[in-house]
Amino acid sequence: MDLKRSFIGFFLAPSASILVWLALFIPEVAKGEMQAHEAILLFFIVSIGFLTISYTFTLAVGIPTHIVLNRLSMQHWLPYCLIGLISPALFQYFMHAKHNTPTQLKDVGYGVYCCGQV
């Protein structure tokens, strides 16, 4: 296992989840529905929370997955993506399992967590 590449990947991978939020905020500003300074403030507030979750998933799931798959000599991207999709979906499922959460909120949570964490 290349420690330098793994270390760089650990810091870059969660930061890529910000692209999901950029895709949501740019059209709002372009349509004029949100002022630029409001969008920037909201973007930073949401990004801090989103990055915290992304780094937590990377530490709790990503690094152990990488170590196990690397020891099994798996270099293909598919197992990494599958585990990256399944773990946030399970997190969302167990987070909403005992609560009476509306279906739309659950669907948005699945979409944001799964797309953002992969």
Buried (B, 14 or more C-beta within 10 A) or exposed (E): EEEEEBEEBBEEBBEEBBEBBEEBBEEBBEEEEBEEEEBEEBBEEBBEEBBEBBBEBBEEBBBEBBEEBEEEEEEEEEBBEEBBBEBBBEBBEEEBEEEEEEEEEBEEBBEBBBBBBB
